[in-house]
Amino acid sequence: EHKAENDSLIKAGLGDFYALDYLYQKYAAEAKTFRPPLSKLIDHIEYIIKLVGTDYVGLGSDFDGINVTPLQLEDVTDYPLITKELRKRGYNKDDITKILGGNILRVLKANENH
C-alpha cells in the first residue's frame, strides 16, 4: 500500500504537480484511543519531502472533519508549533514558507486562468 502511495507522490513531483500532505484519517485510524505526538506529523512531512522535495509539499487540514489530531495540534492556531518543529529539524525559512502555504499559492496562481 505504501509503495502505491509513494509512486503517486513521486509522479506528482515529477509532473510538476503538488503533493498535499494532510491530516489524513487513514494515518490516524490507529489513533482512535491514542493521539500521536506532533513529532509523528513532522516525521510524515519529512517522509514526503524525501520522496518529492519541498517544492511539492504543503499542509491541509480538516479539523472539523477528523476526530483525532496529534498532541499539541488542537486547531489551526497551533500551526506555529509546526514551524517551530521544522526549524528544529533544520529547514530554512524559504522551505518552511513553501510547506506552510507558499506551494499552495504557487499552484493556485499557476492555474487561476484554467
BALO-875855 format. One record per residue (C-alpha): residue number from 1; residue in three letters; chain; x, y, z. Coordinates in steps of 0.05 Angstrom, whole numbers. Example, Ala and Ser with C-alpha at 12.3 -4.5 7.8 and 13.67 -1.06 7.14 Angstrom:
! BALO-875855
+-----+------+-------+--------+--------+--------+
!  nr ! rest ! kette !     c1 !     c2 !     c3 !
+-----+------+-------+--------+--------+--------+
!   1 !  ala !     A !    246 !    -90 !    156 !
!   2 !  ser !     A !    273 !    -21 !    143 !
+-----+------+-------+--------+--------+--------+
This chain:
! BALO-875855
+-----+------+-------+--------+--------+--------+
!  nr ! rest ! kette !     c1 !     c2 !     c3 !
+-----+------+-------+--------+--------+--------+
!   1 !  glu !     A !      0 !      0 !      0 !
!   2 !  his !     A !     56 !     49 !     17 !
!   3 !  lys !     A !     91 !     34 !    -50 !
!   4 !  ala !     A !     28 !     55 !    -88 !
!   5 !  glu !     A !     23 !    119 !    -46 !
!   6 !  asn !     A !     98 !    133 !    -56 !
!   7 !  asp !     A !     91 !    123 !   -132 !
!   8 !  ser !     A !     33 !    172 !   -134 !
!   9 !  leu !     A !     72 !    224 !    -95 !
!  10 !  ile !     A !    134 !    215 !   -138 !
!  11 !  lys !     A !     92 !    222 !   -202 !
!  12 !  ala !     A !     63 !    286 !   -173 !
!  13 !  gly !     A !    132 !    313 !   -161 !
!  14 !  leu !     A !    159 !    292 !   -229 !
!  15 !  gly !     A !     98 !    321 !   -265 !
!  16 !  asp !     A !    106 !    388 !   -230 !
!  17 !  phe !     A !     42 !    375 !   -192 !
!  18 !  tyr !     A !     33 !    387 !   -119 !
!  19 !  ala !     A !     36 !    333 !    -64 !
!  20 !  leu !     A !    -10 !    356 !     -9 !
!  21 !  asp !     A !      4 !    329 !     60 !
!  22 !  tyr !     A !    -58 !    328 !    102 !
!  23 !  leu !     A !    -81 !    302 !    169 !
!  24 !  tyr !     A !   -110 !    241 !    135 !
!  25 !  gln !     A !   -157 !    198 !    175 !
!  26 !  lys !     A !   -124 !    135 !    149 !
!  27 !  tyr !     A !    -60 !    152 !    185 !
!  28 !  ala !     A !    -99 !    169 !    248 !
!  29 !  ala !     A !   -141 !    106 !    246 !
!  30 !  glu !     A !    -94 !     71 !    294 !
!  31 !  ala !     A !   -100 !    131 !    340 !
!  32 !  lys !     A !   -173 !    123 !    359 !
!  33 !  thr !     A !   -152 !    119 !    431 !
!  34 !  phe !     A !    -82 !    146 !    423 !
!  35 !  arg !     A !    -63 !    215 !    399 !
!  36 !  pro !     A !      5 !    213 !    366 !
!  37 !  pro !     A !     55 !    266 !    384 !
!  38 !  leu !     A !     65 !    325 !    338 !
!  39 !  ser !     A !    133 !    296 !    321 !
!  40 !  lys !     A !     98 !    240 !    283 !
!  41 !  leu !     A !     64 !    290 !    237 !
!  42 !  ile !     A !    131 !    324 !    225 !
!  43 !  asp !     A !    162 !    255 !    211 !
!  44 !  his !     A !    107 !    244 !    159 !
!  45 !  ile !     A !    120 !    312 !    127 !
!  46 !  glu !     A !    195 !    296 !    123 !
!  47 !  tyr !     A !    180 !    228 !     92 !
!  48 !  ile !     A !    141 !    262 !     36 !
!  49 !  ile !     A !    195 !    315 !     28 !
!  50 !  lys !     A !    246 !    259 !     17 !
!  51 !  leu !     A !    202 !    230 !    -37 !
!  52 !  val !     A !    185 !    293 !    -77 !
!  53 !  gly !     A !    222 !    353 !    -47 !
!  54 !  thr !     A !    198 !    415 !    -11 !
!  55 !  asp !     A !    171 !    447 !    -74 !
!  56 !  tyr !     A !    114 !    397 !    -76 !
!  57 !  val !     A !     93 !    390 !     -3 !
!  58 !  gly !     A !     41 !    431 !     34 !
!  59 !  leu !     A !     -7 !    425 !     92 !
!  60 !  gly !     A !    -81 !    419 !     91 !
!  61 !  ser !     A !   -124 !    401 !    150 !
!  62 !  asp !     A !   -195 !    382 !    162 !
!  63 !  phe !     A !   -202 !    400 !    235 !
!  64 !  asp !     A !   -278 !    398 !    231 !
!  65 !  gly !     A !   -278 !    331 !    196 !
!  66 !  ile !     A !   -230 !    288 !    236 !
!  67 !  asn !     A !   -236 !    260 !    306 !
!  68 !  val !     A !   -162 !    255 !    324 !
!  69 !  thr !     A !   -107 !    305 !    318 !
!  70 !  pro !     A !    -35 !    299 !    340 !
!  71 !  leu !     A !    -20 !    322 !    411 !
!  72 !  gln !     A !     -9 !    398 !    414 !
!  73 !  leu !     A !    -46 !    408 !    349 !
!  74 !  glu !     A !   -117 !    424 !    370 !
!  75 !  asp !     A !   -133 !    472 !    313 !
!  76 !  val !     A !   -101 !    518 !    263 !
!  77 !  thr !     A !    -78 !    566 !    317 !
!  78 !  asp !     A !    -26 !    513 !    336 !
!  79 !  tyr !     A !      7 !    515 !    267 !
!  80 !  pro !     A !     65 !    556 !    295 !
!  81 !  leu !     A !     86 !    492 !    331 !
!  82 !  ile !     A !     95 !    460 !    262 !
!  83 !  thr !     A !    140 !    518 !    242 !
!  84 !  lys !     A !    180 !    510 !    307 !
!  85 !  glu !     A !    189 !    435 !    295 !
!  86 !  leu !     A !    210 !    444 !    223 !
!  87 !  arg !     A !    261 !    497 !    245 !
!  88 !  lys !     A !    288 !    449 !    298 !
!  89 !  arg !     A !    298 !    397 !    243 !
!  90 !  gly !     A !    339 !    445 !    202 !
!  91 !  tyr !     A !    290 !    471 !    150 !
!  92 !  asn !     A !    304 !    541 !    127 !
!  93 !  lys !     A !    254 !    598 !    123 !
!  94 !  asp !     A !    242 !    590 !     48 !
!  95 !  asp !     A !    226 !    516 !     53 !
!  96 !  ile !     A !    180 !    527 !    113 !
!  97 !  thr !     A !    144 !    583 !     76 !
!  98 !  lys !     A !    133 !    535 !     17 !
!  99 !  ile !     A !    107 !    479 !     62 !
! 100 !  leu !     A !     61 !    525 !    102 !
! 101 !  gly !     A !     26 !    557 !     43 !
! 102 !  gly !     A !     74 !    582 !    -10 !
! 103 !  asn !     A !     67 !    519 !    -52 !
! 104 !  ile !     A !     -8 !    522 !    -49 !
! 105 !  leu !     A !     -7 !    595 !    -71 !
! 106 !  arg !     A !     41 !    578 !   -128 !
! 107 !  val !     A !     -4 !    523 !   -154 !
! 108 !  leu !     A !    -67 !    565 !   -148 !
! 109 !  lys !     A !    -35 !    623 !   -184 !
! 110 !  ala !     A !     -9 !    578 !   -240 !
! 111 !  asn !     A !    -79 !    551 !   -251 !
! 112 !  glu !     A !   -122 !    613 !   -239 !
! 113 !  asn !     A !   -137 !    621 !   -313 !
! 114 !  his !     A !   -154 !    548 !   -327 !
+-----+------+-------+--------+--------+--------+
